Amino acid sequence: MSLSTIIVDDEPLARKGLAIRLKAHDDIDVIEQCSNGREALEAVRAYQVDLMFLDIQMPGLNGFQVLESIIEQGLAMPVVVFVTAFDQYALKAFEVHALDYLLKPADEERLAQTIDKIQHYFKSSADTAHKSKLVRLVSDVTGNDYQKILTELENNQELSLSSYSDVLAIKDAGEVSRVPVKDILWIDAAGDYMCVHTLENKQNIIKENTYILRKTMKELEACLDPKQFIRNHRSTIVNKNVIDKFCSQVNGEYFLVLKNGKELKVSRSYKDKVKQAVNS
């Protein structure tokens, strides 16, 4: 099996050196060498490549943004091997996301180990797992500051990637809206969809919006930081920061009043947890 492969790196010598080394491996067919992220996206779109050796830090679109664009554009995600000059210690964070990574300049022995991993991967049925990890990586880094992450890597610092994204990507009618998590007021279920209610400040105009998202409440809850969001009902999640008060009624029912005046019912099963969160 010959794997269609692209090399993405803004350094010509790095691209050439890796391409020469890959010629020794008959099952790796380098069909394109890309000097930037835009060319990489064009190649992924044109050839539906099997494998991509991807540099992390490049001008224009960096490696993280290339992956993000592949996902947002709905393109077929190739298997990814990161190629970078970053220190091995810092790169430990990527071991769980990429199939493998190579440190520049890649030596013959280390490259051979990577090729072995690639061959084993394509003989297995791990495709879905690999791509889900890449999606998680994109979620992690897009919810944080790109430049901050790159600076931490350059300085051999441990990455401060959050387990929870600061941005919720919501796709609707072919468009992807990047909604800051801090702007979310509450989320409630509407059949098979979630209604994400926000209060956004755009060009000094404050406006309430509602986005429709096809996810389960359980999936959404896993995406949101429990330090910031709390479940107050089986069909509702609320941002703790926008809660004004916790109230009880004479009939024994409970509800939350948000800072914008909106009232949300609190079910009995969540009452104690919500009360504790409001009073803490």
N, C-alpha and C positions, 0 to 999 in steps of 0.2 A: 504493500500500500504506500503510495507516494503522497505526502502531505503538502498541500499548497501552503506556502509560508511567506510572510512578509517581515521585513526588518524595519523598525521605526526608530530612528535616531537622528538628531540634528548634527552629529559629528560624522563627517564623511569617512574619516579613518576608522572610526568605530564600526560603521556599517560595513565597510570593505573587509575589515579584519574578521568580523563575525561571518560574513558571507563566504570567505575563503575557507574558514574552519568547517562550515556547514557542508561544503562540497564533499567532504570525506564521508558524509552520511547519505547513502543512496536514497533513503526514504524521505529525506527533507528536500523539497523542491522550492527554492527561493524564487518566487515569481515577481517580486517587487521589492525595491529598497526605497523607503519613504524618509524624507528629510524633515518632516513635520507632521503634526497631528492631522491637519487638513488632508494631506496626501494619504495618510493612513485610513481615514474615513472613506475616501474615494476608492481605495484599494479593497477595503472590506465590502463596500457596496458593490463594486464591479465583479469581484472574483469569489465572494463568499468563502474566504480563506479558512483553512483548518487551524492554522497556527500563527501566532504573532509574537515576535520578540520585541518588546516594547520598552523604550527608555522612559523613565519617570519624569525627569526634568528636561523640558524643552521649551523654547520660546513659543508664544502663541498658545496653542492647546498643549498642556502637559499630559503626561500619561494618564492621570486620574480623569482629566476632562475628556480624553479620547474614549475611555471606557463609558463615561457618563453619556457622551453623544451617541455611542453605539446603542446603548439601551434606550435613550430617548427617541432615536430615529427608528427603532424597531428592527435594527439590522441583526443578522446572524452573528452571535458572539463567538469569535474563535477562541481556542485555547490560548492562554496568555502566559508568557514567561517574561518577567521583568528583567531588564538589563540596565544596570545602574552602577554609578561609582560610589554609592552610599555605603557606609560601613555595615558589616555583617550584623553587628549587635542591633543596630537600629532596624535592620530589615527583618528581624525576627517577627515583627508585627505582621509582615506580609505572608509568612509561611502558611497561614491558615486560609489565605485568600487566593493566591496565585498557585498555579501548578508547580512553579519553581521560580527561582531568580538567579541571575548571574551577575557577579561583580566584574566590572571592567578593570583591566582587559581579561576576558574569559580565557582560561587556559584549556588545553586539550582534555585533561583529565576531568575537570569540572564540567566542561561541555558534554563530555561522554556520559556523565552521570545524569545530566539533564535530558539528553536524548533517550536514555534508558527509561526515565520517568515518562517521557512523552509516549514512547512505544507501549509501555505498560498501560498507560491511560487509555490510549485508543483501542487497546484490546479488551478493556474493561467496559463497564456500563456506568461510568461515573460522570457522564456528561452533564446531567441535570444538577448534580451536587456541585460540580465545579462552577457552573454558571451562576448558581444561586449564591455561591461564595463571592463571586465577582460583583454581583448585584449588591451584596451586603457591604463589600468594600466601597463601592461607589456611594452607597447610603452613608457610610461612616465619614468619608472624606468630604462629600458635598455638604454634609451637615456641620463641617468644621471649616476653618480657614485654610485654603490651599497653601498660601505662602507660609503660614505658621508651620504647617506640617513639613513642608520642604525645608524650612530653616532648621527645624528640629532634626531632620535627617542629616542635613549637611553638618550639623554640630555634634553628631553622634549622640543625640539626646533620645531618651525613651519617648516614644510617641504618646501624645495626649489625646488620641482618638477617643471620642465619646462612644459609648455603646448605643447612644440614642442620637438620632439626627436632629439638627436644629431646623431642618427644612422637611416639609411633607410634599412629595411630588404627586400631583393630582392630574391625571390624564382625562381630558374631556374633549370629544369631537376632534380628535387628532392633535390637540394642543396640550402641552404639559405646563401646568401652573406650579411654580415653586412657592409654596405657602410657608412663611416663617412660623414655626411652632409657637413662638411667643405670642403671635397674633390670634391664636385659636382661643375662643371663649368656651365653647362646649361642642360636643359631637353627639348626635343622636341617630338612632337607627330608623330607617324607613324601608321596610321590606328587605330586599337584598342589597340595599345601598346604605351608605353612611352620609349624613348631612354634616358637613364641617362648617361651623359658624365662626366667623372671624371679625375682628375689628382692626382694620388696616389704615395706616397713615401713608398715603401716596401723594407726593407733591403737596404736602401740608394740607391735604384734604382727608379727613377721617371719615371712613365709610364702613358700614357693616356689610359683609358678603357671606354668601353660602355656597360652598362647593359640594358637588356630588362625587362620591368616591365609592367604587365597588370593592369593598373589603369587608371582612367580618369584624365584629367588635373585638374578638379575641386577637386578631391580627393587628388591629390598630392599637390595642392596649399594649402589645409587645413592642410597638414602635415608639411609644411615648414614655418619657422619663416619669416613673412613679413619684419622684420628688416634686414634680410639677403638675401631674394629672392624677385624678382620682375617679374611680367608678362610683357613681352615686345611685345608679339604677342599672338593671340588667341591659337596658338599651341606651344608657347615657354615660358619657365621660365628661368631666368638667375640669377646666384649668383652675387650680387652687388659687392662683394669683388674682383671679377676677371675682372670687367669692366675697360678698359683703357680709352676709350673716346666715346663720343656721337657725331655722325657726320650727316650732311645733304648733300644731293646731289642736283645738279642743277635742276633735274627733280622733286624735292619736296619730294623725299623719304628720309627716315631716317634709320640709322643703328648704331649698337654698335660694337666697336672693343674691343675684349677681350685681356688680357695680353699675350695670346699665339698666337695672330694674327687672331683668328677666328672672322669672321664678322657675326652678327645676325641682321636680318631685324627688324625694329621697326614699328609696324602698327600705323596708324594715331590716332586710338582710345586710344593708350597707350603712345603716344608721350610725352605729357605734364608730365604725372606721371613719366616716365622714365627719362626725362630731369631733373626734380626736384630731383629725387633720386641720379642721377649722380653728380649734383652740390651741394648736401647737405653735 
